[in-house]
């Protein structure tokens, strides 16, 4: 077949047998890819460009990395930066350990009972964060909160759970864990039910203990699920915002402020969109570094 003069030849990739065989698959992911580019890639590029400017509605001025220098010289930024990592360090391991433990405990229950537990643990996931925050705010109230009522009943001194710099992050982290367990438990439970029971029967014949079976059989076969849960839980922990905005406002004295909360404050309270964009870029790279590290160390072995 002769080529039409002036026609543009399609790239060689689109003419390969591999592309033709998987054409339907590419078409299925195309809508998701388009949304990803429009709502993730392009906004990130625009945010990075804005982070290099001094924002003004009438015309922004290019200032290079001055916004980053301003952030690095600000104590409140470093407080929020440290708090963000502290949230991640508390939320992720606690969520993973509790989810895996609960899943392993209810795995031997009947299907109907497993469904009850799935619904019970997943219910907080679909509830409004506003409702959850209001309930916890009442429970933790210094003057009339239920928790301090029991503390006083046991002869202790009431604790200002949300107004104390030493307790605010652990308390908020545990609240986040309570409504973050649903999805990991369901995923771990599904993965555990998918493991062939013959592995455990063979281990029982060899006299393996519960810990040895868990270490040598369960954990290796759960690697794909563990990686997914670990990455998604870490991303969610880095994005902790609503619970802070509703319960503490970043206080006391920036003790519970995070990078995402600072982005919100800089952008919509102080109208410093350039600095907010710079914080967003920094947060993106923090999440990216953690994600890549997790893929390297936790990914399933070939």
TINU-831991 format. One record per atom (N, C-alpha, C, CB): residue in three letters; x, y, z. Coordinates in pm, whole numbers, plus 32768, in hexadecimal, padded with zeros to 4 digits. Glycine has a CB too. Layout:
REM residues N
alaXYZ;...
END
This chain:
REM residues 302
unk80557F898000;unk800080008000;unk8058807C8000;unk7FA08001807A;unk803A80D67FA4;unk8089814F7F99;unk805D81B38003;unk807D818D7F0D;unk80C181FA8038;unk80A48260809C;unk807082DD8058;unk8122828180EE;unk800A83178092;unk7FD38394805D;unk803684048077;unk7F4A83B4809D;unk80588450800E;unk80B784BD8021;unk8085851F808B;unk80D085067F9C;unk80DD854380E5;unk80BC85A3814E;unk8077856781C6;unk8067860E8115;unk805484E481C3;unk801184A58235;unk8074848F82A7;unk7FD1841F820C;unk8045849B8322;unk809A84898397;unk808E83F983C5;unk807484EC840A;unk80FE83B283C7;unk80FE832583EE;unk80E783198485;unk818282E083C6;unk809A82B684AC;unk8081829F853A;unk8102826E857D;unk800E8238854F;unk8119829185FD;unk819082618644;unk819681C98640;unk8190829286D5;unk82108196863E;unk822481058630;unk81E180B6869E;unk82B780E5862E;unk81D380F08718;unk819680A98788;unk810780808766;unk819880FF8807;unk80BC80D98721;unk803080C08703;unk802080598693;unk7FEA814186DE;unk808D80338652;unk80857FCF85E7;unk80B67F468613;unk80D57FFD856E;unk80E27F3C8691;unk81187EBD86C2;unk80A97E5A86E0;unk816D7ED48740;unk80CE7DD986E1;unk806D7D708700;unk80407D7A8791;unk80AA7CE586E4;unk809B7DA387EA;unk80787DB08878;unk80087E16888A;unk80F37DDA88CA;unk80127E868844;unk7FAA7EEE8852;unk7F257EBC881B;unk7FD47F708808;unk7F277E7687AA;unk7EAB7E45876E;unk7E697DDD87C7;unk7EC67E0A86E5;unk7EBA7D888806;unk7E827D1F885D;unk7E417D5B88DA;unk7EEF7CBB8886;unk7E797DC9890D;unk7E4B7E04898A;unk7DFC7E858974;unk7EC07E2089E4;unk7DCB7E9888FA;unk7D837F1388DA;unk7D0A7F288935;unk7D567F118848;unk7CBE7EBD894E;unk7C477ECB89A3;unk7C6E7EF78A31;unk7BFA7E4689A9;unk7CDD7EC28A62;unk7D0C7EE98AE8;unk7D317F7C8AED;unk7D837E958B12;unk7D777FAB8A85;unk7D9C803A8A81;unk7D2080928A79;unk7DF780568A08;unk7CBA80648A31;unk7C3F80B38A27;unk7BF780BB8AAD;unk7BE2807789BC;unk7BFE804D8AFD;unk7BBD804D8B80;unk7C0180B08BE0;unk7BBF7FC18BBC;unk7C8680BA8BDB;unk7CCB81138C39;unk7CD181A38C05;unk7D5880E18C52;unk7CAB81B88B87;unk7CB5823D8B4C;unk7C6282A68B99;unk7C8782398ABC;unk7BE2828C8BBD;unk7B9882F28C08;unk7BDB83178C8C;unk7B0A82C18C24;unk7C0982B18CD5;unk7C4E82CC8D53;unk7CCF831A8D3E;unk7C6D824A8D9B;unk7D1682F98CD3;unk7D93833F8CB5;unk7D7883D18C93;unk7DDC82FB8C42;unk7D0C83E98C47;unk7CE884738C23;unk7CC784C48CA1;unk7C7184758BC1;unk7C7884898CFB;unk7C5684CE8D78;unk7CD384E78DCC;unk7BEF847D8DC8;unk7D2F84858DCE;unk7DAA84948E1B;unk7DFD85088DE7;unk7DFD84128E17;unk7E0885128D63;unk7E5685808D28;unk7E1486068D42;unk7E67856A8C90;unk7D8E860C8D31;unk7D47868B8D3F;unk7D4486BB8DD0;unk7CB8867F8D0B;unk7D2B865E8E2D;unk7D1486878EB8;unk7D8C86718F14;unk7C9F863D8EEE;unk7DF786338EE3;unk7E6D861D8F37;unk7EEB86578EF9;unk7E8085888F52;unk7F0C862B8E81;unk7F8A86548E43;unk7F8B86EA8E23;unk7FA486048DC3;unk7F2487178DDD;unk7F1E87A48DB6;unk7F1788008E31;unk7EA587BD8D5A;unk7EBF87E48E95;unk7EBF88398F0D;unk7F45883D8F54;unk7E56880A8F6C;unk7F8C87C98F57;unk800F87C98F9A;unk807288238F50;unk8047873A8FA4;unk8072881A8ECC;unk80CC88718E7E;unk80AB89048E96;unk80C1884F8DE7;unk802A89258E96;unk800189AF8EAE;unk802489DB8F3D;unk7F6A89BE8E96;unk801889808F9E;unk803C89A29028;unk80D289BA9034;unk801189319088;unk8122896A8FEF;unk81B3897E8FF2;unk81D88A058FB5;unk81FC890C8FA8;unk81988A288F46;unk81B38AAA8F06;unk81898B1B8F64;unk81668AB58E7F;unk81178B0C8FA6;unk80E78B739002;unk81418B80907C;unk80588B55902E;unk81808B1090A4;unk81D98B149119;unk82568B6890FD;unk82018A879142;unk82718B84907F;unk82E68BD5905A;unk82BF8C679042;unk832A8B9B8FDB;unk82458C8A906A;unk82148D129050;unk81DE8D5290D0;unk81A78D108FE4;unk81DB8DD690D0;unk81938E209138;unk81098E3D90FF;unk81DF8EA59161;unk80A58DF99136;unk801F8DFD90FA;unk7FDF8E869107;unk7FC58D95913A;unk7FA28EB0909B;unk7F518F2A909A;unk7EE48F169032;unk7FA98FA8907A;unk7E658F2D9056;unk7DF98F188FF4;unk7E0B8F698F75;unk7D748F3C9033;unk7E4F8FD98F7E;unk7E61902E8F09;unk7EDC90078EB6;unk7E6C90BE8F34;unk7F2B8FAC8EEC;unk7FA38F828EA4;unk80108F578F05;unk7FD58FF18E4B;unk80318ED68F05;unk80968EA38F61;unk81228EC58F32;unk80878E0C8F71;unk817D8ECB8F93;unk82098EED8F76;unk82628E758F8E;unk82388F648FCC;unk82B88E558F31;unk83148DE38F41;unk83808E088FA7;unk83548DBB8EB8;unk838E8DB4900F;unk83F18DCF9078;unk844C8D579091;unk83AB8DF790FA;unk84478CF3903A;unk849C8C7D904B;unk84758C2D90C6;unk852E8CA89056;unk84D88C089116;unk84C18BB3918B;unk84B38C03920D;unk85328B4E9199;unk848A8C8191FF;unk847D8CD69275;unk84118CA392D5;unk845F8D65924B;unk83A38C6E929E;unk833A8C3792F5;unk836D8BC39348;unk82C18C0B92A3;unk83C18B6F930D;unk83FB8AFE9356;unk84598B3093C3;unk84468A9F92F6;unk84AA8B9693A3;unk85058BCF9406;unk84B78C0B947B;unk855E8C3993C5;unk84478C4C945D;unk83F38C8494C6;unk83BC8C179521;unk837F8CD49489;unk83908BA994E5;unk835C8B3A9535;unk83C88AFE958F;unk83228ACD94DA;unk843D8AE59556;unk84A78AA495A3;unk84DB8AFC9614;unk851A8A7F9547;unk84BE8B7B960E;unk84E98BD69678;unk847B8BEE96DF;unk85148C5B963D;unk840A8BA896D0;unk83988BBC9729;unk838B8B47978A;unk83168BCC96D8;unk83848B65980B;unk83798AFC9870;unk82F78AAF9865;unk83858B3898FC;unk82898AF69845;unk82078AB3983B;unk82068A4A97CD;unk819A8B199822;unk82518A629760;unk825989FF96F5;unk829C897F9727;unk82A58A37967B;unk830B89909770;unk8354891A97A0;unk830388D0980A;unk83DC894397DA;unk82B4891A9859;unk825B88D798B9;unk81F58882986F;unk8214893F9913;unk81B688BD980A;unk8152887497BC;unk819187FF9773;unk810D88D39758;unk820A88129740;unk825287A896FA;unk826B87329758;unk82D887DE96C1;unk829B875097D1;unk82B586E59833;unk823586A19860;unk82FE871D98AB;unk81CB86F19874;unk814B86B7989E;unk811486589834;unk80E6872598BB;unk8126867D97B5;unk80F686289748;unk8136859E974E;unk8112866996C0;unk81B9859B9761;unk81FF851B9768;unk81DB84D097E8;unk829885309761;unk81C0851B9854;unk819884D998D0;unk8110849598C0;unk8193853F9944;unk80B584D69879;unk80338497985B;unk80488416980C;unk7FD884F8980D;unk809E841B97A6;unk80B883A69753;unk80F5833697A6;unk811683CB96DE;unk8156835897FA;unk819C82F3984B;unk813D82AE98AD;unk821083339897;unk80D982F698DE;unk807982BA993B;unk8009827198F2;unk803D83269997;unk7FCB82B49891;unk7F53827F9851;unk7F6F82019801;unk7F1682E897F6;unk7FD8820397AE;unk7FF081939752;unk800E8110979A;unk806381B596F5;unk8072810B97F4;unk808C808A9837;unk80168058988A;unk81058095988F;unk7FD580B498D3;unk7F65808A9929;unk7EF2805398D4;unk7F338100997F;unk7ED480979866;unk7E698067980D;unk7E8B7FDF97D2;unk7E4F80CD979D;unk7F067FCF97A3;unk7F307F519765;unk7F2A7EDE97C9;unk7FBD7F5E972C;unk7F5E7EF59841;unk7F657E8A98A5;unk7ED97E6198D2;unk7FBA7EB6991F;unk7E857EC498F3;unk7DFE7EA49922;unk7DAD7E6098B3;unk7DB57F249951;unk7DB77E939838;unk7D6A7E5A97C9;unk7D937DC997AF;unk7D7E7EAD9749;unk7E157DAF97B2;unk7E457D279799;unk7E1D7CCA980B;unk7EDD7D259786;unk7E267CFA9885;unk7E027CA798F9;unk7D6D7C8598F6;unk7E267CF0997D;unk7D187CEB98E2;unk7C877CD598DF;unk7C617C76986E;unk7C3C7D5B98D0;unk7C9E7C8B97F9;unk7C7F7C359786;unk7CA47BA497A1;unk7CC97C67970A;unk7D177B8E97DF;unk7D437B0597FB;unk7CEB7AC39864;unk7DD57B05982A;unk7CB17B1498C0;unk7C5C7ADD9929;unk7BD27AB498F5;unk7C4C7B439999;unk7B9A7B049899;unk7B127AE7986A;unk7B117A9297EB;unk7AC67B6A984F;unk7B897A6D97BC;unk7B927A1E9740;unk7B4E79959750;unk7C247A0B9718;unk7B54795B97C8;unk7B1C78D597DE;unk7A8978D79801;unk7B68788F984B;unk7A4B794D9808;unk79BD79559825;unk796C792B97AA;unk799679E49850;unk78EE791697BE;unk789678F4974E;unk7888796B96F0;unk780A78C79781;unk785E79519676;unk785179BC9613;unk77F07A289642;unk78227983958E;unk77827A009680;unk771E7A6196AF;unk77597ABA971C;unk76A07A1896E3;unk77A57A7D9778;unk77E07ACA97E6;unk784F7B2697B1;unk78197A6C9852;unk78997AF7974F;unk78FE7B4B970F;unk78BD7BC796D1;unk794B7AFC96A4;unk784B7BB59693;unk78027C249655;unk77DA7C8C96BE;unk77857BF1960B;unk77AF7C5B9733;unk778A7CB797A0;unk78027D0B97CA;unk77527C68981A;unk78757CCB97DA;unk78EE7D139803;unk791C7D749795;unk795F7CB09825;unk79127D4A9718;unk79367DA496A9;unk78E27E2396AF;unk79227D5C9621;unk785F7E1096BF;unk78057E8496C3;unk78237EDD973B;unk77727E5696C8;unk783F7EA097AE;unk78587EED9828;unk78D67F42981A;unk78657E9098A0;unk793E7F0997E2;unk79BC7F5497D5;unk79B97FB69761;unk7A307EF397C4;unk79687F9996FC;unk79657FF29687;unk790380669699;unk793F7FA2960A;unk78A9805B96F8;unk784580C4970E;unk7884814E9725;unk77EE80A09783;unk78EE815C9779;unk792B81E0978B;unk7967821B970B;unk799781D997F3;unk798C81C496AC;unk79C981F49630;unk7964824595DF;unk79FE817D95DC;unk78E7821A95DD;unk7881825C958D;unk783982CA95DA;unk781D81F6955C;unk785982D8965A;unk781D834496A8;unk786383C7968D;unk78228324973E;unk781D843596A4;unk785684B99692;unk78C284D496FA;unk77E885249699;unk7934850A96CD;unk799F852E9729;unk7970859B9789;unk7A1C855E96DB;unk791685F0975B;unk78DE865A97B1;unk7895861C9827;unk787E86B59760;unk784285B8980C;unk77F685759878;unk7855853298DA;unk7794850D983D;unk78B884EB98A5;unk791984A798FB;unk7964850C9951;unk797C845598A7;unk798C857B9916;unk79D685E19960;unk7983861D99D0;unk7A0586509902;unk7904863899B4;unk78AD86739A1B;unk789986139A8F;unk7825869999DE;unk788885939A72;unk7876852F9ADC;unk78F385289B33;unk785784A59AA0;unk796985209AF4;unk79E585169B3F;unk7A0285969B8D;unk7A5984F89AE2;unk79DB86089B55;unk79F286879B9A;unk79A2868C9C1C;unk79CC86FE9B40;unk792986549C1B;unk78D9864D9C95;unk791685EA9CF8;unk784786259C74;unk794185789CC7;unk797C85129D1E;unk79FA85439D62;unk799A84949CCF;unk7A4885989D1B;unk7ACA85C59D4E;unk7AC4864D9D92;unk7B2E85CA9CDE;unk7A4C86869D9F;unk7A40870A9DDB;unk7A79870A9E69;unk79AE87379DDD;unk7AC287759E88;unk7B08877C9F09;unk7AA687829F7F;unk7B6487F59F0D;unk7A3787CC9F70;unk79DC87E49FE0;unk7971877A9FEF;unk799A88699FCF;unk7935874E9F80;unk78C586F19F8B;unk78D686759F33;unk784487379F68;unk794C865C9F02;unk796485E89EAC;unk795985659EF7;unk79EB85F39E6D;unk792B84FE9EB1;unk791A847A9EEE;unk79A084419F1C;unk78D7841A9E8B;unk7A0984579ECB;unk7A8B841F9EEE;unk7ABF84599F71;unk7AF084399E7D;unk7AB484DC9F81;unk7AE085199FFF;unk7A8684F4A074;unk7AE685B09FF0;unk7A0984D5A057;unk79AE84A6A0C2;unk79E58425A0FF;unk791F848FA08A;unk7A1183C8A0AA;unk7A49834BA0DD;unk7AD08363A120;unk7A5982E5A06B;unk7B1D83C2A0EC;unk7B9E83E3A12B;unk7B868414A1BA;unk7BEA844EA0D8;unk7B24846FA1CB;unk7B0684A3A251;unk7ACA8436A2A9;unk7AA6851AA248;unk7A7983DDA26D;unk7A3C8371A2BC;unk7AA58312A2F4;unk79D88323A267;unk7B148307A2AD;unk7B8182B0A2D9;unk7BE582FAA331;unk7BC98274A261;unk7BC48377A354;unk7C1B83C3A3AD;unk7C898412A369;unk7C588368A40E;unk7C83841AA2E5;unk7CEB8463A29A;unk7CC684F5A285;unk7D038420A215;unk7D21853CA245;unk7D0D85C9A224;unk7CE285D5A193;unk7D8E861CA23F;unk7C798621A176;unk7C4D8631A0EB;unk7CBE8661A092;unk7BD88693A0E4;unk7CBF862FA016;unk7D28864F9FB5;unk7CED86A29F44;unk7D6A85CD9F7D;unk7D33870A9F1E;unk7D09875C9EAB;unk7D4087199E2D;unk7D3D87F19EB8;unk7CF986B39DFE;unk7D2B865B9D95;unk7D4F86A79D15;unk7CC585F09D76;unk7CFE87069CEF;unk7D14874F9C72;unk7D5B87D59C86;unk7C9087679C2D;unk7D6D87FC9D03;unk7DAF887B9D1F;unk7E39886D9D58;unk7D5D88CB9D7D;unk7E6B87F29D5B;unk7EF187D69D90;unk7F4D87AF9D1C;unk7EED87669DFC;unk7FBE87F29D10;unk801987D79C9F;unk804E87489CA0;unk808D88399CA2;unk805487099D15;unk808B86829D1E;unk802686169CFA;unk80C086699DAA;unk7FA686349D08;unk7F4085CD9CF1;unk7EF285DF9C6F;unk7EE185CB9D64;unk7EF786579C34;unk7E9C86739BC4;unk7EB7861A9B4B;unk7EA787049B9C;unk7F3686059B25;unk7F5385B39AAF;unk7F33851F9AC7;unk7FE685C19A88;unk7F5C84E39B39;unk7F3484579B50;unk7E9C84449B50;unk7F6C84279BD3;unk7E5284A19B8C;unk7DC184959B92;unk7D84849F9B07;unk7D8684FF9BEE;unk7DAD85049ABA;unk7D7985149A33;unk7D9E849D99DB;unk7DAD859699F5;unk7E16846899ED;unk7E4283F5999E;unk7DEA837B99B8;unk7ED683D399BD;unk7DCB83649A37;unk7D7782F19A59;unk7CE983039A23;unk7D7282DD9AF1;unk7CB883809A20;unk7C35839999E5;unk7C3783789950;unk7C09842C99FC;unk7CA183A2990D;unk7CAD8384987D;unk7CB382ED9867;unk7D2C83C89842;unk7CF982A598BF;unk7D03821398B3;unk7C7881D398BC;unk7D6081DA9920;unk7C2282099914;unk7B9E81CB9928;unk7B4981CB98AA;unk7B5382139997;unk7B5882349855;unk7B07823397DA;unk7B5B8213975E;unk7AC182BB97C7;unk7BD381DD9774;unk7C2881B39704;unk7C3B811D96FC;unk7CAE81F6970E;unk7C0480D4975B;unk7C1A80439762;unk7BC57FF39700;unk7C00801397ED;unk7B55802B96D6;unk7AF57FDD9688;unk7B2D7FA0960A;unk7A8280339664;unk7B667FF295B4;unk7B997FBD9535;unk7C0D7F5C9548;unk7BC5802F94DD;unk7C747F7B959B;unk7CDF7F1895B0;unk7CAD7E9395E4;unk7D447F4F960F;unk7C4C7E959640;unk7C197E169676;unk7BD57DC4960A;unk7BB77E3196E9;unk7B857E0595B7;unk7B407DBE954B;unk7BA57D8394E7;unk7ADF7E1C9501;unk7C0C7DD194C4;unk7C717DA29465;unk7CC37D30949F;unk7CCD7E15943B;unk7CEE7D3E951C;unk7D3C7CD3955B;unk7CE97C55956A;unk7D717D0095E3;unk7C6B7C66958E;unk7C147BF195A0;unk7BFF7BA8951C;unk7B8C7C1C95DA;unk7BED7BF294B1;unk7BDE7BB4942E;unk7C5D7B6B9405;unk7BBA7C1D93C4;unk7CD07BA8941F;unk7D507B6993FC;unk7D687AEC9450;unk7DC37BCC940F;unk7D467AF194D1;unk7D597A7D9527;unk7CFF7A0994FD;unk7D3C7AA295B9;unk7C847A2894D7;unk7C2979BF94A9;unk7C5579839424;unk7B9C79F6949C;unk7CA979CC93DC;unk7CD9799B935B;unk7D5579439364;unk7CF57A0E9302;unk7D8E793693DB;unk7E0578E293EC;unk7DDA784F93F5;unk7E55790B946B;unk7E1B77FC93A9;unk7DFD776D93A7;unk7E1777309432;unk7E5177239339;unk7DB176EF946B;unk7DBE76B794F2;unk7E21764494F9;unk7D3876899523;unk7E45760C9486;unk7EA3759A9487;unk7F2C75C494BB;unk7EB1755E93FA;unk7F50764494A9;unk7FD0767494DF;unk7FD376679577;unk7FE9770894B6;unk7F64768E95B8;unk7F5F76879649;unk7F5675F69679;unk7EE776D7967D;unk7F1075A2962D;unk7F0675159652;unk7F8F74D1964D;unk7EA274CB95F6;unk7FDC74F495E7;unk806474BD95DD;unk80BB74EF964F;unk80A474E29557;unk80AA756E9675;unk80F775A696E4;unk80D075649767;unk80E3763D96EC;unk805075449777;unk802374FF97F1;unk8062747597FB;unk7F8A74F497F4;unk806D7431978A;unk80AC73AC9789;unk813D73B597B5;unk80A4736D96FD;unk81807422978C;unk820C743697B2;unk821D746D983F;unk824F74939751;unk81AB74899884;unk81B374BA990D;unk81D3754E9918;unk8219746C9958;unk81B4759D98B3;unk81D2762C98B6;unk817676749918;unk81C47669982A;unk81AD76D5995D;unk815E772499BC;unk810B778C9970;unk81BA77699A24;unk80AE77CD99BA;unk805C7836997B;unk80B378A69944;unk7FF7786E99E0;unk811A78CA9990;unk817179389964;unk81BE791298E6;unk81D3796099D4;unk81EF789798E1;unk823A786A986B;unk81E0786797F0;unk827777DF9884;unk816578389800;unk81087837978E;unk80EA78C59760;unk808577EF97B3;unk80D9791F97C1;unk80BC79AA979F;unk813379E99755;unk809B79FC981E;unk81AB79CB9784;unk82247A08974A;unk824979CC96C3;unk829879FA97AA;unk823E794996B7;unk826F79059640;unk820478F295D3;unk82A6787E9667;unk818478F595F9;unk811978DD9598;unk80C4795A9583;unk80C0786895C6;unk808B798A95F2;unk802A79F895E5;unk80697A7795B0;unk7FE97A13966B;unk80D17AA895F2;unk810E7B2795CA;unk81427B28953A;unk817F7B499627;unk818C7AC0950E;unk81BA7AC39483;unk81487AC4941D;unk82127A4B9468;unk80DD7A789438;unk806E7A7293D9;unk80167AF093DF;unk801A79F793F5;unk80267B3E9448;unk7FD97BBA9455;unk80257C349420;unk7FB57BD194E7;unk809A7C2093E8;unk80EC7C9193BD;unk80A47CEF935B;unk816B7C5E937C;unk80637CBB92F3;unk801D7D199297;unk7FB37D6E92DD;unk7FDC7CCB9226;unk7F637D2D9332;unk7EFC7D78937C;unk7F3B7DD793E0;unk7E9E7D1793C4;unk7FA47DA99423;unk7FE87DFD9485;unk80227E7A9443;unk80587DAF94CB;unk805B7E6A93CD;unk80937EDD9385;unk80267F419364;unk80DA7EAF9305;unk7FB67F109331;unk7F487F6B930C;unk7F137FB59386;unk7ED67F1D92C7;unk7EF97F6A93F2;unk7EC37FA8946C;unk7F28800A94A6;unk7EA07F3C94D5;unk7FA77FE694A3;unk8010803D94DB;unk801880C1948F;unk80987FF694D7;unk801880B8940B;unk8023813293B8;unk7FA9818B93CA;unk8034810E9323;unk7F31815193C2;unk7EB781A393CE;unk7EA881DE945A;unk7E3B814E93AB;unk7ECB819094C1;unk7EC281C4954A;unk7F2682359560;unk7EDB815395AF;unk7F9D82279526;unk800282919534;unk7FD5831194F0;unk8089826394FA;unk7F9E83049477;unk7F6D837A942F;unk7EFE83BF947F;unk7F39835293A2;unk7EA2836F94B5;unk7E3583A99505;unk7E6883ED9583;unk7DD0833D952A;unk7ED083B295C1;unk7F0983EE963A;unk7F4B8474961A;unk7F6F838E967A;unk7F8F847B95A8;unk7FCD84FA957F;unk7F6285649564;unk802484E59501;unk7EEA8538953F;unk7E7E8595951C;unk7E1E85AF958F;unk7E31855F94A6;unk7E4985949609;unk7DF585AF967D;unk7DD586459684;unk7E3B85809700;unk7D558664967D;unk7D2D86F1967A;unk7CA9870B96C2;unk7D22872095EB;unk7C3F86C7969A;unk7BB886E796C9;unk7BAF86DF9761;unk7B52868A968A;unk7BE78675979A;unk7BDE8662982A;unk7C2686D19875;unk7C1985DA9852;unk7C928705983B;unk7CDD87739878;unk7C8F87F6986C;unk7D6887819837;unk7C5B880E97F5;unk7C11888997DD;unk7B9588939835;unk7BE98893974A;unk7B558822984F;unk7AD88821989A;unk7AED881C9930;unk7A8587AE986F;unk7B5A87E0995F;unk7B6887C899EF;unk7BCC88239A33;unk7B90873A9A05;unk7C38884B99F0;unk7CA188999A35;unk7CC8891899EC;unk7D1B88449A48;unk7CAC89209969;unk7CDA8995991D;unk7D7089A3991B;unk7C9E8A129957;unk7DB789319925;unk7E4989339923;unk7E89894D99A8;unk7E77899998C3;unk7E3A896C9A0D;unk7E71898D9A91;unk7E8089129AE9;unk7E1989F29AD6;unk7EAE89289B65;unk7ED989A89B9B;unk7F6689CC9B6E;unk7ED289A69C33;unk7F7C8A4A9B4B;unk7FFF8A7B9B24;unk803D8A299AB3;unk805C8A7B9B9D;unk7FEC8A0C9A4C;unk801789C199D6;unk803F893099F7;unk808B8A089994;unk801688FF9A6B;unk804088789A94;unk7FFF880B9A42;unk802088629B26;unk7F8C88279A02;unk7F4987C299AF;unk7F3E87EC991E;unk7EBE87A599E7;unk7F7F885998F9;unk7F7B8888986E;unk7FCD882B9815;unk7FB089199864;unk7F9C8813979C;unk7FE387C0973B;unk7FFB880E96BB;unk7F95873D971E;unk804787D59660;unk8062881995E2;unk7FE188359595;unk80C087C6958C;unk7F8687D59592;unk7F0B87E89547;unk7EB588569588;unk7EBC8765953F;unk7EB48859960C;unk7E6988C2964F;unk7EA9894B9636;unk7E6088A696E7;unk7F2E89509633;unk7F7389CD9616;unk7F5989FC9587;unk800A89BD962E;unk7F50899D952A;unk7F2F89C0949F;unk7EA78A04949B;unk7F3089429443;unk7E4789CA94E2;unk7DC08A0494E8;unk7DC38A919524;unk7D6389A9953B;unk7E0B8AA19593;unk7E108B2495D5;unk7E548B8D957E;unk7E588B18965B;unk7EC68B689542;unk7F0F8BC794EF;unk7EBE8BF29476;unk7F948B8B94C2;unk7E758B92943B;unk7E2B8BB093C0;unk7DA98BFB93DB;unk7E0D8B309376;unk7D598BCC943C;unk7CD28BFF9449;unk7CBE8C5E94BF;unk7C748B8E9456;unk7D248C6B9515;unk7D1B8CCD9582;unk7D768D449566;unk7D418C8C9608;unk7DF48D279542;unk7E558D93952B;unk7E638DB99498;unk7EDC8D6A9561;unk7E248D6C943E;unk7E288D8693AD;unk7EB68D849376;unk7DE98E0D938F;unk7F0C8D3493B4;unk7F968D249384;unk7F9C8CA5932F;unk7FFD8D1C93FC;unk7F698CAF92B4;unk7F5E8C39925F;unk7FE68C059232;unk7F098C5891E7;unk80488C5D9225;unk80CD8C3191FE;unk810D8BDB926A;unk81268CA891E1;unk81048C0892E7;unk813B8BBB9356;unk80ED8B3A9369;unk813A8C0F93D8;unk80688B40935C;unk80168AC79367;unk803D8A6192FD;unk7F818AEA935C;unk80578A909284;unk80808A359217;unk810789F79235;unk80848A7F9191;unk81618A46926E;unk81E58A119292;unk81D789A292FB;unk82418A8392C8;unk818089B6935E;unk8168894E93C2;unk812988D39382;unk810D89839432;unk80D388E8931F;unk8097887892D9;unk80FE8825928D;unk802C88A8927A;unk815D8869924E;unk81C788239205;unk821E87D39267;unk821E888891B6;unk823E880F92D9;unk828E87C9933E;unk8243874D9370;unk82B0882893B4;unk81C1875C938A;unk817086EB93B8;unk816D867D934E;unk80E1871793DA;unk816286A392CF;unk816186419262;unk81E285EF9262;unk814F868791DB;unk82538631926F;unk82D285E8926B;unk82E5859192E7;unk8347864B925F;unk82B185BC935A;unk82B8856893D2;unk826984E793BD;unk828285B5944C;unk81F084F39389;unk819C847D936F;unk81DD84259305;unk810D84A89341;unk82178463929D;unk825684169231;unk82CD83C69265;unk8283847391C0;unk831F840492B9;unk839583BF92F0;unk836983489346;unk83EC84209344;unk8306835E939B;unk82D382F193EE;unk829982819397;unk826883259450;unk824D82A69331;unk8210824292DA;unk827781EE9291;unk81B582859276;unk82DC822E925A;unk834681E59212;unk839181899271;unk83A8824791CF;unk83AF81BA92EA;unk83F68167934C;unk83A380EC9371;unk841681B993CB;unk832280FE9382;unk82CC808D93A4;unk82C580289332;unk824080BE93C6;unk82C0805792B4;unk82C07FFB9243;unk83437FAC923D;unk82A9804891C0;unk83B07FEC9261;unk84327FA8925C;unk843F7F3C92C7;unk84A4800E926B;unk84137F5A9340;unk842C7F0193B1;unk83BB7E9D93CD;unk84467F52942A;unk83417EBA939E;unk82D07E6593C1;unk82977E1A9349;unk82637EB99401;unk82C07E3D92D1;unk82847DFE925A;unk829B7D68925B;unk82BE7E3C91D9;unk82407D1B9221;unk824F7C8A921D;unk82D07C5E91D7;unk81D77C4C91D8;unk830F7BFB9210;unk838B7BC891D3;unk836B7B6E915E;unk83DF7B7D923B;unk83BD7B7790F6;unk83A87B24907F;unk83CB7A92909C;unk83FC7B58900A;
END
